[in-house]
Amino acid sequence: MKHIKIIVEKHSDGYVAYPLGLRGAVVGQGDTYEEALSDVRSAIAFHVESFGAEVLEGQDDVLEAFVAEAGV
């Protein structure tokens, strides 16, 4: 079992979740934090089933993730 860090964002209309360090685009969503996390777990499993375990291999593990804000 590989552990993957997942970002969960809260928006005005629900939650969006996506994994870090996974090859390909995978996103989950839900009305609650738990629903978004469950949805992205399911999306990750489907992604691995569709494209193979290689999507989990060959990349450095994300050790930490930070949220920063900058004016642009």
N, C-alpha and C positions, 0 to 999 in steps of 0.2 A: 504494500500500500504506500503510495506517495502522498505526502502532504503538500497541499497547494495553498498559497495565500490568496485570499479572495477579498476584493474591494467591494464594499456595499455602500452605495450612495443613496441618501434620502432626498427625494424630490417632492414637490408639492402634490404630485399625483401618484406617488408610490415610491418603490425602491427599485434600484437597478444594481445588479451584481455581476462582476466579471473577475476571472482568475488572472493572476500575474504569472508570467514565465511559461505560458502554455502556447505552443505553436498553433496559430490560427485564431480566428475570432469566435469567442464564446461569450454569450451574455444571457443572464437570467433576469426576471423581473417579477414583482409581486406587489400586492397592496400592503404587506407587512415585511419587516426584516426577515422573519422566518420563511415566508413564502418565496422571497427573492433568493435566499440562500438555498432552499430546497430546489428551486427552479434551475439555478446555475449548477448545482451538483448533478441534476439530471442532464443538463446540457453538456457538461463535461463528460459524463458517461457515454452519451450518444456520440460526442465528438471522437472519443477514443475508440468506440465501437466502429465508427464509420471510417476513420483514417488510420487506426492502429495505434499500438502503444508507443510508437515512435514519437508521437506528439508530446509525450511526457519525458522523453529522453534527449540527451545531447545538449541541453541548455543548463546554464548555471542556475542553481536554486536561488530564489530571491530570499536574501537574508533578512531584510527589513524593507518596509515601505513607509514613506513619509508623505504628508500632505503639506504643501506650501502654498502661499498666496503671493502673487506679484502683480503690480500694476502694469498694464500694457497700453 
